[in-house]
Amino acid sequence: GSSESGASLPTQAGKIYIAQTDGTYPKKILDTRISDLEISWPIKDKIAFSTPNAEIFLLTEEGKLTKLLEPKPGLSTKWSTNGTKLLFSYVIDFNNPVASLWLKDVESKSEKDLNVPTVASKCTWSIDGVTIFCAVAKTPSVDDIYQINTVDGSQKLIAEPNMPVG
């Protein structure tokens, strides 16, 4: 009889292509073995993708790859309208799973804690690329809506809907 040597099957390689909206002129820009990528196109000349490990990379049409965020547990993100800034939140301690909202500037790569106890998915960007609106838990079943200036950190309560939002 034959015995298994414990050899693993080769990992399936994947590819990222861009093309015209009708599928014409496809161009391969990356070979990857990572599966289950979440891909977005927040910036005109860069594609963003997050991996199952909650890392975020930026990829140019020429195939230049840069890491924007290191792995973060419980990662949630929201791109600014112009794609120059990224709101992100993650859970530091799963025994006390309160997320904190952070701001990442794509060009400078700087990160700033906005000191807002919410997840990025409960926020939306204003067209100005500075102001965000976020649902912040008042109690486990009630959210308040705050307007937050991402430059100076100022926060203003603008609505108390007395219900969960998002």
DSSP file (Angstrom, degrees, kcal/mol; ACC not computed):
  #  RESIDUE AA STRUCTURE BP1 BP2  ACC     N-H-->O    O-->H-N    N-H-->O    O-->H-N    TCO  KAPPA ALPHA  PHI   PSI    X-CA   Y-CA   Z-CA
    1    1 A G              0   0    0      0, 0.0     2,-0.3     0, 0.0     0, 0.0   0.000 360.0 360.0 360.0 164.8    0.0    0.0    0.0
    2    2 A S        -     0   0    0      0, 0.0     2,-0.4     0, 0.0     0, 0.0  -0.738 360.0-145.7-100.7 150.0    0.9    3.6   -0.3
    3    3 A S        -     0   0    0     -2,-0.3     2,-0.3     2,-0.0     0, 0.0  -0.898  19.4-115.1-115.8 146.4    1.4    6.0    2.5
    4    4 A E        -     0   0    0     -2,-0.4     0, 0.0     1,-0.1     0, 0.0  -0.599  16.4-156.4 -76.2 135.8    0.5    9.6    2.6
    5    5 A S        -     0   0    0     -2,-0.3    -1,-0.1     2,-0.1     3,-0.1   0.455  41.5-111.3 -92.0  -1.2    3.6   11.8    3.1
    6    6 A G        +     0   0    0      1,-0.3     2,-0.1     0, 0.0    -2,-0.1   0.595  62.0 159.0  82.1   9.1    1.7   14.7    4.5
    7    7 A A        -     0   0    0      1,-0.1    -1,-0.3     0, 0.0     2,-0.2  -0.441  34.6-133.2 -67.9 138.3    2.4   16.8    1.5
    8    8 A S        -     0   0    0     -2,-0.1     3,-0.1    -3,-0.1    -1,-0.1  -0.578  21.9-101.4 -91.7 156.5   -0.1   19.6    1.1
    9    9 A L        -     0   0    0     -2,-0.2    -1,-0.1     1,-0.1     3,-0.1  -0.430  48.5 -93.4 -70.2 148.4   -1.9   20.5   -2.0
   10   10 A P        -     0   0    0      0, 0.0     2,-0.3     0, 0.0    -1,-0.1  -0.367  44.9-108.5 -63.5 142.8   -0.5   23.5   -3.9
   11   11 A T        -     0   0    0      1,-0.1     2,-0.3    -3,-0.1    -3,-0.0  -0.541  32.9-114.3 -74.0 134.2   -2.2   26.7   -3.0
   12   12 A Q        -     0   0    0     -2,-0.3     2,-0.3    21,-0.1    -1,-0.1  -0.521  29.4-135.6 -68.9 127.9   -4.4   28.1   -5.7
   13   13 A A        -     0   0    0     -2,-0.3    20,-0.3    18,-0.0     2,-0.2  -0.652  18.9-159.3 -85.6 142.4   -3.1   31.4   -7.1
   14   14 A G  E     -A   32   0A   0     18,-4.9    18,-3.0    -2,-0.3     2,-0.3  -0.709   1.3-148.4-114.0 169.8   -5.5   34.2   -7.7
   15   15 A K  E     -A   31   0A   0     16,-0.3     2,-0.5    -2,-0.2    16,-0.2  -0.990   7.2-143.7-139.5 145.9   -5.2   37.3   -9.8
   16   16 A I  E     +A   30   0A   0     14,-2.9    13,-3.1    -2,-0.3    14,-1.4  -0.962  27.0 179.4-110.0 124.5   -6.5   40.9   -9.6
   17   17 A Y  E     -A   28   0A   0     -2,-0.5     2,-0.3    11,-0.2    11,-0.2  -0.855  17.1-155.0-118.0 154.1   -7.5   42.4  -13.0
   18   18 A I  E     +A   27   0A   0      9,-2.2     9,-2.9    -2,-0.3     2,-0.3  -0.940  24.2 159.7-120.7 154.4   -8.9   45.7  -14.0
   19   19 A A        -     0   0    0     -2,-0.3     6,-0.2     7,-0.2     5,-0.1  -0.950  45.5 -73.5-157.8 172.1  -10.9   46.3  -17.2
   20   20 A Q    >   -     0   0    0      4,-2.9     3,-2.4    -2,-0.3     0, 0.0  -0.294  58.0 -98.8 -66.1 163.9  -13.4   48.6  -18.8
   21   21 A T  T 3  S+     0   0    0      1,-0.3    -1,-0.1     2,-0.1     0, 0.0   0.761 126.2  53.3 -61.6 -23.7  -16.9   48.4  -17.4
   22   22 A D  T 3  S-     0   0    0      2,-0.1    -1,-0.3     3,-0.0     3,-0.1   0.391 122.8-105.2 -90.8   4.8  -17.9   46.1  -20.2
   23   23 A G  S <  S+     0   0    0     -3,-2.4    -2,-0.1     1,-0.3     2,-0.1   0.399  77.2 133.1  91.1  -3.3  -15.1   43.7  -19.5
   24   24 A T        +     0   0    0      1,-0.2    -4,-2.9    -5,-0.1    -1,-0.3  -0.403  58.9  25.4 -80.2 161.0  -12.9   44.8  -22.4
   25   25 A Y  S    S-     0   0    0     -6,-0.2    -1,-0.2     1,-0.2    -7,-0.1   0.907  78.3-166.4  55.8  51.4   -9.2   45.5  -22.2
   26   26 A P        -     0   0    0      0, 0.0     2,-0.4     0, 0.0    -7,-0.2  -0.409   4.4-167.8 -66.8 143.1   -8.5   43.4  -19.1
   27   27 A K  E     -A   18   0A   0     -9,-2.9    -9,-2.2    -2,-0.1     2,-0.4  -0.978  16.2-137.7-135.8 120.6   -5.1   44.1  -17.4
   28   28 A K  E     +A   17   0A   0     -2,-0.4   -11,-0.2   -11,-0.2     3,-0.1  -0.622  27.6 168.6 -76.5 129.9   -3.6   41.8  -14.8
   29   29 A I  E     +     0   0A   0    -13,-3.1     2,-0.3    -2,-0.4   -12,-0.2   0.553  59.3  21.3-118.2 -11.8   -2.1   43.9  -12.0
   30   30 A L  E     -A   16   0A   0    -14,-1.4   -14,-2.9    29,-0.1     2,-0.4  -0.940  50.6-153.4-159.6 135.9   -1.4   41.4   -9.2
   31   31 A D  E     +A   15   0A   0     -2,-0.3     2,-0.3   -16,-0.2   -16,-0.3  -0.897  33.6 169.1 -97.3 136.4   -0.9   37.7   -8.6
   32   32 A T  E     -A   14   0A   0    -18,-3.0   -18,-4.9    -2,-0.4    -2,-0.0  -0.996  42.2-156.5-148.6 151.6   -1.9   36.6   -5.1
   33   33 A R        +     0   0    0     -2,-0.3     2,-0.3   -20,-0.3   -21,-0.1   0.413  68.5 108.1-101.2  -2.2   -2.5   33.5   -3.0
   34   34 A I        -     0   0    0    -20,-0.1     3,-0.2     2,-0.0     2,-0.2  -0.599  53.8-163.9 -77.7 131.1   -4.7   35.4   -0.6
   35   35 A S        +     0   0    0     -2,-0.3    -2,-0.1     1,-0.2   -22,-0.0  -0.641  61.1  38.3-107.7 171.3   -8.4   34.5   -1.0
   36   36 A D  S    S+     0   0    0     -2,-0.2     2,-0.2     1,-0.2    -1,-0.2   0.883  73.7 174.0  58.6  44.6  -11.5   36.4    0.3
   37   37 A L        -     0   0    0     -3,-0.2     2,-0.6    14,-0.1    14,-0.2  -0.575  28.6-141.8 -78.0 143.3  -10.2   39.8   -0.4
   38   38 A E  E     -B   50   0B   0     12,-2.2    12,-2.2    -2,-0.2     2,-0.4  -0.947  27.3-165.6-103.3 115.8  -12.5   42.8    0.1
   39   39 A I  E     +B   49   0B   0     -2,-0.6     2,-0.3    10,-0.2    10,-0.2  -0.834  16.3 164.5-110.6 138.3  -11.7   45.2   -2.8
   40   40 A S  E     -B   48   0B   0      8,-3.0     8,-2.7    -2,-0.4     3,-0.1  -0.925  31.5-140.2-140.4 168.0  -12.7   48.8   -3.2
   41   41 A W  E     +     0   0B   0     -2,-0.3     6,-0.1     6,-0.2    -2,-0.0  -0.627  37.4 152.8-129.6  72.2  -11.5   51.7   -5.4
   42   42 A P  E     +     0   0B   0      0, 0.0     2,-0.4     0, 0.0     5,-0.1   0.726  63.5  48.2 -77.9 -21.5  -11.5   54.7   -3.1
   43   43 A I  E >  S-B   46   0B   0      3,-1.1     3,-1.4    -3,-0.1    40,-0.1  -0.936  85.3-121.3-123.8 142.5   -8.8   56.7   -4.9
   44   44 A K  T 3  S+     0   0    0     -2,-0.4    -1,-0.1     1,-0.3    39,-0.0   0.865 111.2  27.8 -50.3 -44.9   -8.6   57.3   -8.7
   45   45 A D  T 3  S+     0   0    0     15,-0.0    16,-0.6    -3,-0.0     2,-0.4   0.261 115.7  65.5-107.5  13.5   -5.2   55.7   -9.1
   46   46 A K  E <   -BC  43  60B   0     -3,-1.4    -3,-1.1    14,-0.2     2,-0.4  -0.997  59.4-152.8-139.3 137.6   -5.3   53.1   -6.3
   47   47 A I  E     - C   0  59B   0     12,-3.3    12,-2.8    -2,-0.4     2,-0.4  -0.856  18.0-151.4 -99.9 139.5   -7.3   50.1   -5.5
   48   48 A A  E     +BC  40  58B   0     -8,-2.7    -8,-3.0    -2,-0.4     2,-0.3  -0.890  16.5 176.5-110.1 142.5   -7.6   49.2   -1.8
   49   49 A F  E     -BC  39  57B   0      8,-2.2     8,-2.8    -2,-0.4     2,-0.4  -0.998  16.9-151.0-144.0 146.7   -8.1   45.7   -0.5
   50   50 A S  E     -BC  38  56B   0    -12,-2.2   -12,-2.2    -2,-0.3     6,-0.2  -0.904  16.5-140.8-113.5 145.1   -8.3   44.1    3.0
   51   51 A T    >   -     0   0    0      4,-2.0     3,-2.2    -2,-0.4     4,-0.1  -0.486  31.6-102.2 -96.4 166.9   -7.3   40.6    3.7
   52   52 A P  T 3  S+     0   0    0      0, 0.0    -1,-0.1     0, 0.0   -16,-0.1   0.750 123.9  62.5 -59.4 -22.3   -8.9   38.0    6.0
   53   53 A N  T 3  S-     0   0    0      2,-0.1    19,-0.3    20,-0.0    -3,-0.0   0.408 120.5-111.9 -81.2   2.6   -6.2   39.0    8.5
   54   54 A A  S <  S+     0   0    0     -3,-2.2    18,-1.1     1,-0.3     2,-0.3   0.878  70.2 140.7  66.1  41.0   -7.6   42.5    8.6
   55   55 A E        -     0   0    0     16,-0.2    -4,-2.0    -4,-0.1     2,-0.5  -0.817  41.7-143.7-101.7 152.4   -4.6   44.2    6.8
   56   56 A I  E     -CD  50  69B   0     13,-1.7    12,-3.1    -2,-0.3    13,-1.9  -0.981  18.0-176.5-122.3 130.5   -5.2   46.9    4.3
   57   57 A F  E     -CD  49  67B   0     -8,-2.8    -8,-2.2    -2,-0.5     2,-0.4  -0.865  17.3-143.0-119.0 153.1   -3.1   47.3    1.1
   58   58 A L  E     -CD  48  66B   0      8,-3.1     8,-2.5    -2,-0.3     2,-0.4  -0.948  17.7-168.1-113.4 141.3   -3.1   49.9   -1.7
   59   59 A L  E     -CD  47  65B   0    -12,-2.8   -12,-3.3    -2,-0.4     6,-0.2  -0.994   8.7-147.9-134.2 126.3   -2.4   48.7   -5.2
   60   60 A T  E >   -C   46   0B   0      4,-2.1     3,-1.7    -2,-0.4   -14,-0.2  -0.435  33.5-107.2 -85.7 167.1   -1.7   50.9   -8.2
   61   61 A E  T 3  S+     0   0    0    -16,-0.6    -1,-0.1     1,-0.3   -43,-0.1   0.734 121.9  59.4 -64.6 -21.2   -2.7   50.1  -11.8
   62   62 A E  T 3  S-     0   0    0      2,-0.1    -1,-0.3   -32,-0.0    -3,-0.0   0.502 123.5-105.0 -85.4  -4.1    1.0   49.4  -12.4
   63   63 A G    <   +     0   0    0     -3,-1.7     2,-0.4     1,-0.3    -2,-0.1   0.541  66.6 152.0  95.1   7.6    1.0   46.7   -9.7
   64   64 A K        -     0   0    0    -34,-0.0    -4,-2.1     1,-0.0     2,-0.5  -0.619  29.0-158.8 -75.2 125.7    2.9   48.7   -6.9
   65   65 A L  E     +D   59   0B   0     -2,-0.4     2,-0.4    -6,-0.2    -6,-0.2  -0.903  15.6 174.2-112.6 129.4    1.7   47.3   -3.6
   66   66 A T  E     -D   58   0B   0     -8,-2.5    -8,-3.1    -2,-0.5     2,-0.5  -0.992  30.3-124.2-132.6 144.0    1.9   49.2   -0.3
   67   67 A K  E     +D   57   0B   0     -2,-0.4   -10,-0.3   -10,-0.2     3,-0.1  -0.744  25.7 177.3 -86.3 127.3    0.6   48.2    3.1
   68   68 A L  E     +     0   0B   0    -12,-3.1     2,-0.4    -2,-0.5   -11,-0.2   0.819  68.1  22.2 -95.5 -40.0   -1.7   50.9    4.6
   69   69 A L  E    S-D   56   0B   0    -13,-1.9   -13,-1.7    35,-0.0    -1,-0.3  -0.994  70.8-132.6-134.2 137.1   -2.7   49.2    7.9
   70   70 A E        -     0   0    0     -2,-0.4   -14,-0.0   -15,-0.2    -2,-0.0  -0.321  58.5 -64.5 -70.8 165.0   -1.2   46.4    9.9
   71   71 A P        -     0   0    0      0, 0.0   -16,-0.2     0, 0.0   -17,-0.2  -0.287  57.5-173.0 -56.8 134.9   -3.6   43.6   11.0
   72   72 A K    >   -     0   0    0    -18,-1.1     3,-1.1   -19,-0.3     2,-0.2  -0.994  23.4-122.8-133.0 125.1   -6.3   44.8   13.4
   73   73 A P  T 3  S+     0   0    0      0, 0.0    18,-2.5     0, 0.0   -20,-0.0  -0.458  95.5   7.5 -68.7 135.6   -8.7   42.5   15.2
   74   74 A G  T 3  S-     0   0    0     16,-0.2    15,-0.1     1,-0.2    18,-0.1   0.839  91.8-170.1  66.1  33.8  -12.4   43.3   14.6
   75   75 A L    <   +     0   0    0     -3,-1.1     2,-0.3    15,-0.1    15,-0.2  -0.302  14.3 178.1 -65.1 136.4  -11.4   45.9   11.9
   76   76 A S  E     -E   89   0C   0     13,-2.1    13,-2.2   -22,-0.1     2,-0.3  -0.993   9.2-172.4-133.8 139.2  -14.1   48.2   10.4
   77   77 A T  E     -E   88   0C   0     -2,-0.3     2,-0.3    11,-0.2    11,-0.2  -0.905  18.9-174.8-134.4 159.4  -13.4   50.9    7.8
   78   78 A K  E     -E   87   0C   0      9,-2.0     9,-2.8    -2,-0.3     2,-0.2  -0.845  20.8-142.4-153.8 116.1  -14.9   53.8    6.0
   79   79 A W  E     -E   86   0C   0     -2,-0.3    46,-0.3     7,-0.2     7,-0.2  -0.497  23.0-113.5 -78.0 145.3  -13.2   55.7    3.2
   80   80 A S    >   -     0   0    0      5,-2.7     3,-1.2    -2,-0.2    -1,-0.1  -0.335  36.1-102.8 -68.3 161.8  -13.5   59.5    2.8
   81   81 A T  T 3  S+     0   0    0     45,-0.5    -1,-0.1     1,-0.3    46,-0.1   0.862 123.2  41.3 -57.7 -39.2  -15.4   60.6   -0.3
   82   82 A N  T 3  S-     0   0    0     45,-0.1    -1,-0.3   -39,-0.0   -38,-0.3   0.464 109.6-122.1 -91.3  -0.3  -12.1   61.7   -2.0
   83   83 A G  S <  S+     0   0    0     -3,-1.2    -2,-0.1     2,-0.2   -40,-0.1   0.611  82.0 112.2  76.4  12.5  -10.2   58.6   -0.8
   84   84 A T  S    S+     0   0    0      1,-0.1    22,-2.7   -42,-0.1    23,-0.5   0.639  75.1  41.6 -91.6 -14.1   -7.5   60.5    1.0
   85   85 A K  E     - F   0 105C   0     20,-0.2    -5,-2.7    21,-0.1     2,-0.4  -0.961  64.0-156.6-135.1 150.9   -8.5   59.5    4.5
   86   86 A L  E     -EF  79 104C   0     18,-2.5    18,-2.6    -2,-0.3     2,-0.4  -0.986   6.7-152.2-130.3 122.3   -9.6   56.3    6.1
   87   87 A L  E     +EF  78 103C   0     -9,-2.8    -9,-2.0    -2,-0.4     2,-0.3  -0.756  27.7 173.0 -82.9 137.3  -11.7   55.9    9.3
   88   88 A F  E     -EF  77 102C   0     14,-2.3    14,-3.1    -2,-0.4     2,-0.3  -0.998  16.4-174.0-145.6 152.2  -11.0   52.7   11.0
   89   89 A S  E     +EF  76 101C   0    -13,-2.2   -13,-2.1    -2,-0.3     2,-0.3  -0.972   7.4 172.9-138.9 154.2  -11.9   51.0   14.3
   90   90 A Y  E     - F   0 100C   0     10,-0.7    10,-1.0    -2,-0.3     2,-0.6  -0.966  35.3-102.9-154.9 166.4  -10.8   47.8   15.9
   91   91 A V  E     - F   0  99C   0    -18,-2.5     3,-0.2    -2,-0.3     8,-0.1  -0.851  25.0-176.6-100.9 122.1  -11.2   46.0   19.2
   92   92 A I  S    S+     0   0    0     -2,-0.6     2,-0.4     6,-0.6    -1,-0.2   0.871  78.8  24.3 -82.5 -40.1   -8.2   46.1   21.5
   93   93 A D    >   -     0   0    0      3,-0.4     3,-1.3     5,-0.3     5,-0.3  -0.944  60.8-162.6-133.7 109.3   -9.5   43.9   24.2
   94   94 A F  T 3  S+     0   0    0     -2,-0.4    -1,-0.1     1,-0.3    -2,-0.0   0.664  92.6  64.2 -69.9 -13.8  -12.2   41.3   23.4
   95   95 A N  T 3  S+     0   0    0      1,-0.3    -1,-0.3     2,-0.0    -2,-0.0   0.764 119.5  25.6 -74.1 -25.1  -13.1   41.0   27.1
   96   96 A N  S <  S-     0   0    0     -3,-1.3     2,-2.9     2,-0.1    -3,-0.4  -0.673  86.9-166.8-133.1  76.0  -14.2   44.6   26.9
   97   97 A P        +     0   0    0      0, 0.0     2,-0.6     0, 0.0    -3,-0.1  -0.253  31.5 141.8 -76.1  61.7  -15.1   44.9   23.2
   98   98 A V        -     0   0    0     -2,-2.9    -6,-0.6    -5,-0.3    -5,-0.3  -0.894  39.8-147.6 -98.9 121.7  -15.3   48.7   22.9
   99   99 A A  E     -F   91   0C   0     -2,-0.6     2,-0.4    -8,-0.1    -8,-0.2  -0.541   3.9-147.5 -85.0 153.6  -13.9   49.9   19.6
  100  100 A S  E     -F   90   0C   0    -10,-1.0   -10,-0.7    17,-0.2     2,-0.4  -0.972  17.3-122.4-122.0 140.5  -12.2   53.2   19.3
  101  101 A L  E     -F   89   0C   0     15,-2.0    13,-2.6    -2,-0.4    14,-0.5  -0.657  31.1-176.2 -87.6 131.6  -12.4   55.3   16.1
  102  102 A W  E     -FG  88 113C   0    -14,-3.1   -14,-2.3    -2,-0.4     2,-0.4  -0.850  17.9-139.6-123.8 159.3   -9.1   56.2   14.4
  103  103 A L  E     -FG  87 112C   0      9,-2.5     9,-2.2    -2,-0.3     2,-0.5  -0.982  12.8-165.9-121.0 130.2   -8.2   58.4   11.3
  104  104 A K  E     -FG  86 111C   0    -18,-2.6   -18,-2.5    -2,-0.4     2,-0.6  -0.973  11.3-148.1-117.1 125.8   -5.5   57.4    8.8
  105  105 A D  E  >  -F   85   0C   0      5,-2.5     4,-1.7    -2,-0.5   -20,-0.2  -0.832   7.8-151.8 -91.3 123.9   -4.2   59.9    6.3
  106  106 A V  T  4 S+     0   0    0    -22,-2.7    -1,-0.2    -2,-0.6   -21,-0.1   0.904  89.8  42.8 -65.9 -43.4   -3.2   58.0    3.1
  107  107 A E  T  4 S+     0   0    0    -23,-0.5    -1,-0.2     1,-0.2   -22,-0.1   0.962 125.6  30.3 -69.9 -52.2   -0.5   60.5    2.0
  108  108 A S  T  4 S-     0   0    0      2,-0.1    -1,-0.2     1,-0.1    -2,-0.2   0.647  94.1-139.0 -82.5 -14.4    1.3   61.1    5.3
  109  109 A K     <  +     0   0    0     -4,-1.7    -3,-0.1     1,-0.2     2,-0.1   0.569  50.4 151.0  64.2  11.5    0.5   57.6    6.7
  110  110 A S        -     0   0    0     -5,-0.2    -5,-2.5    -6,-0.1     2,-0.4  -0.420  33.4-152.6 -74.2 149.3   -0.3   59.3   10.0
  111  111 A E  E     -G  104   0C   0     -7,-0.2     2,-0.4    -3,-0.1    -7,-0.2  -0.964  10.6-172.9-122.9 140.3   -2.8   57.8   12.4
  112  112 A K  E     -G  103   0C   0     -9,-2.2    -9,-2.5    -2,-0.4     2,-0.5  -0.995  23.2-131.9-137.6 129.6   -4.9   59.7   15.0
  113  113 A D  E     -G  102   0C   0     -2,-0.4   -11,-0.2   -11,-0.2   -12,-0.0  -0.689  13.7-163.4 -76.9 122.0   -7.2   58.4   17.7
  114  114 A L        -     0   0    0    -13,-2.6   -12,-0.2    -2,-0.5    -1,-0.1   0.494  29.8-130.2 -85.8  -3.4  -10.4   60.4   17.5
  115  115 A N        +     0   0    0    -14,-0.5   -13,-0.1     1,-0.2    -2,-0.1   0.900  61.0 137.1  55.1  44.8  -11.5   59.3   21.0
  116  116 A V        -     0   0    0    -15,-0.4     2,-2.1     2,-0.1   -15,-2.0  -0.982  53.3-140.0-122.0 118.1  -14.9   58.2   19.8
  117  117 A P        +     0   0    0      0, 0.0    20,-0.5     0, 0.0     2,-0.3  -0.449  67.3  90.6 -81.1  73.3  -16.2   54.9   21.2
  118  118 A T  S    S-     0   0    0     -2,-2.1     2,-0.3    18,-0.1    -2,-0.1  -0.929  75.6 -99.0-151.3 173.4  -17.8   53.6   18.0
  119  119 A V    >   -     0   0    0     16,-0.3     3,-2.0    -2,-0.3    16,-0.2  -0.753  30.1-120.6-100.5 149.8  -17.1   51.5   14.9
  120  120 A A  G >  S+     0   0    0     -2,-0.3     3,-1.8   -44,-0.3    -1,-0.1   0.812 109.8  66.2 -58.1 -32.3  -16.2   53.0   11.5
  121  121 A S  G 3  S+     0   0    0      1,-0.3    -1,-0.3   -32,-0.0   -44,-0.0   0.675  95.2  58.9 -66.6 -14.9  -19.2   51.3    9.9
  122  122 A K  G <  S+     0   0    0     -3,-2.0    13,-2.5    13,-0.1     2,-0.3   0.149  99.4  77.4 -97.2  19.0  -21.5   53.5   12.0
  123  123 A C  E <   -H  134   0D   0     -3,-1.8     2,-0.3    11,-0.2    11,-0.2  -0.861  58.4-162.8-124.2 159.2  -20.0   56.6   10.5
  124  124 A T  E     -H  133   0D   0      9,-2.0     9,-2.5    -2,-0.3     2,-0.3  -0.994  20.2-123.0-140.2 146.9  -20.4   58.5    7.3
  125  125 A W  E     -H  132   0D   0     -2,-0.3     7,-0.2   -46,-0.3     2,-0.2  -0.638  17.1-131.5 -89.0 143.0  -18.2   61.2    5.7
  126  126 A S    >   -     0   0    0      5,-2.9     3,-1.6    -2,-0.3   -45,-0.5  -0.508  32.4-108.0 -78.9 160.8  -19.3   64.6    4.7
  127  127 A I  T 3  S+     0   0    0      1,-0.3    -1,-0.1    -2,-0.2   -45,-0.1   0.726 114.4  71.3 -63.9 -21.5  -18.3   65.8    1.2
  128  128 A D  T 3  S-     0   0    0      1,-0.1    -1,-0.3     3,-0.1   -48,-0.0   0.622  99.5-131.8 -73.5 -11.2  -15.8   68.2    2.8
  129  129 A G  S <  S+     0   0    0     -3,-1.6    -2,-0.1     2,-0.3    -1,-0.1   0.607  93.1  71.7  72.2  10.6  -13.5   65.2    3.8
  130  130 A V  S    S+     0   0    0      1,-0.2    20,-2.4    20,-0.0     2,-0.3   0.668  81.6  67.2-119.9 -44.3  -13.2   66.7    7.3
  131  131 A T  E     - I   0 149D   0     18,-0.2    -5,-2.9    19,-0.1     2,-0.3  -0.643  57.1-176.0 -90.1 136.9  -16.5   66.2    9.0
  132  132 A I  E     -HI 125 148D   0     16,-2.5    16,-3.0    -2,-0.3     2,-0.5  -0.928  15.9-146.9-124.8 155.9  -17.9   62.8    9.9
  133  133 A F  E     -HI 124 147D   0     -9,-2.5    -9,-2.0    -2,-0.3     2,-0.4  -0.992  24.8-178.2-121.5 126.3  -21.3   61.8   11.4
  134  134 A C  E     -HI 123 146D   0     12,-2.3    12,-2.7    -2,-0.5     2,-0.6  -0.963  29.7-131.9-132.6 142.9  -21.3   58.8   13.7
  135  135 A A  E     - I   0 145D   0    -13,-2.5     2,-0.4    -2,-0.4   -16,-0.3  -0.824  30.9-170.0 -86.4 124.9  -23.8   56.8   15.8
  136  136 A V  E     - I   0 144D   0      8,-3.2     8,-2.9    -2,-0.6     2,-0.2  -0.974  26.8-110.4-122.3 129.9  -22.3   56.4   19.3
  137  137 A A  E     + I   0 143D   0    -20,-0.5     6,-0.3    -2,-0.4     8,-0.0  -0.376  31.6 176.2 -64.0 124.2  -23.9   54.1   21.8
  138  138 A K  E    S-     0   0D   0      4,-3.3     5,-0.2     1,-0.5    -1,-0.2   0.823  82.3  -8.6 -88.0 -43.9  -25.6   55.9   24.7
  139  139 A T  E >  S- I   0 142D   0      3,-1.8     3,-1.1     0, 0.0    -1,-0.5  -0.835  92.3 -86.4-137.0 173.9  -26.8   52.5   26.1
  140  140 A P  T 3  S+     0   0    0      0, 0.0     3,-0.1     0, 0.0    -3,-0.0   0.763 130.1  32.0 -58.2 -22.7  -26.6   49.1   24.5
  141  141 A S  T 3  S+     0   0    0      1,-0.1     2,-0.4    23,-0.1    -4,-0.0   0.348 112.9  65.4-117.4   7.4  -29.9   49.7   22.7
  142  142 A V  E <   -I  139   0D   0     -3,-1.1    -4,-3.3    21,-0.1    -3,-1.8  -0.994  58.6-166.0-135.2 129.9  -29.8   53.5   22.1
  143  143 A D  E     -IJ 137 163D   0     20,-1.9    19,-0.6    -2,-0.4    20,-0.5  -0.851   7.1-152.7-110.7 149.2  -27.4   55.5   19.9
  144  144 A D  E     -I  136   0D   0     -8,-2.9    -8,-3.2    -2,-0.3     2,-0.5  -0.853  19.8-127.3-109.3 155.0  -26.8   59.2   19.7
  145  145 A I  E     -IJ 135 159D   0     14,-2.9    13,-2.9    -2,-0.3    14,-1.5  -0.909  27.1-171.2-107.0 125.9  -25.6   61.0   16.5
  146  146 A Y  E     -IJ 134 157D   0    -12,-2.7   -12,-2.3    -2,-0.5     2,-0.5  -0.894  20.4-142.2-116.6 145.7  -22.5   63.1   16.7
  147  147 A Q  E     -IJ 133 156D   0      9,-3.0     9,-2.3    -2,-0.4     2,-0.4  -0.931  28.1-168.8-100.3 127.3  -20.9   65.5   14.2
  148  148 A I  E     -IJ 132 155D   0    -16,-3.0   -16,-2.5    -2,-0.5     2,-0.7  -0.970  20.6-144.6-126.9 130.4  -17.1   65.2   14.5
  149  149 A N  E  >  -I  131   0D   0      5,-2.6     4,-1.8    -2,-0.4   -18,-0.2  -0.839  10.4-159.7 -90.6 117.6  -14.4   67.4   13.0
  150  150 A T  T  4 S+     0   0    0    -20,-2.4    -1,-0.1    -2,-0.7   -19,-0.1   0.618  86.0  54.3 -77.1 -11.3  -11.5   65.1   12.2
  151  151 A V  T  4 S+     0   0    0    -21,-0.1    -1,-0.2     3,-0.1   -20,-0.0   0.927 125.3  17.0 -85.1 -52.4   -9.0   67.9   12.1
  152  152 A D  T  4 S-     0   0    0      2,-0.1    -2,-0.2     0, 0.0    -1,-0.1   0.515  97.6-125.2-101.5  -4.5   -9.5   69.5   15.5
  153  153 A G     <  +     0   0    0     -4,-1.8    -3,-0.1     1,-0.2     2,-0.0   0.487  52.5 156.5  79.8   1.7  -11.3   66.6   17.2
  154  154 A S        -     0   0    0     -5,-0.1    -5,-2.6    -6,-0.1     2,-0.4  -0.343  24.8-158.6 -66.8 144.4  -14.4   68.6   18.2
  155  155 A Q  E     -J  148   0D   0     -7,-0.2     2,-0.4    -9,-0.0    -7,-0.2  -0.966   9.8-173.4-126.8 139.7  -17.6   66.7   18.8
  156  156 A K  E     -J  147   0D   0     -9,-2.3    -9,-3.0    -2,-0.4     2,-0.4  -0.984  24.4-130.3-136.4 124.0  -21.2   68.0   18.7
  157  157 A L  E     +J  146   0D   0     -2,-0.4   -11,-0.2   -11,-0.2     3,-0.1  -0.583  33.8 166.6 -69.0 124.3  -24.3   66.0   19.6
  158  158 A I  E     +     0   0D   0    -13,-2.9     2,-0.3    -2,-0.4   -12,-0.2   0.602  57.1  17.4-118.0 -15.7  -26.8   66.6   16.8
  159  159 A A  E     -J  145   0D   0    -14,-1.5   -14,-2.9     0, 0.0    -1,-0.3  -0.979  43.0-164.5-157.5 143.9  -29.5   64.0   17.3
  160  160 A E  E     +     0   0D   0     -2,-0.3   -16,-0.2   -16,-0.2    -3,-0.0  -0.736  17.2 172.2-125.2  80.9  -30.9   61.6   20.0
  161  161 A P  E     -     0   0D   0      0, 0.0   -17,-0.1     0, 0.0    -1,-0.1   0.597  35.4-137.6 -69.6  -9.9  -33.0   59.2   18.0
  162  162 A N  E    S+     0   0D   0    -19,-0.6   -18,-0.1     1,-0.2   -20,-0.0   0.845  74.1  79.9  54.3  37.6  -33.6   56.9   21.1
  163  163 A M  E    S-J  143   0D   0    -20,-0.5   -20,-1.9     0, 0.0    -1,-0.2  -0.966  93.1 -81.5-158.6 162.9  -33.1   53.8   19.0
  164  164 A P        -     0   0    0      0, 0.0     2,-0.4     0, 0.0   -22,-0.1  -0.501  43.6-153.1 -71.1 143.0  -30.2   51.8   17.6
  165  165 A V              0   0    0     -2,-0.2   -30,-0.1     1,-0.1   -21,-0.1  -0.943 360.0 360.0-118.9 138.3  -28.7   53.2   14.4
  166  166 A G              0   0    0     -2,-0.4    -1,-0.1   -44,-0.0   -43,-0.1   0.482 360.0 360.0  78.8 360.0  -26.9   51.2   11.7
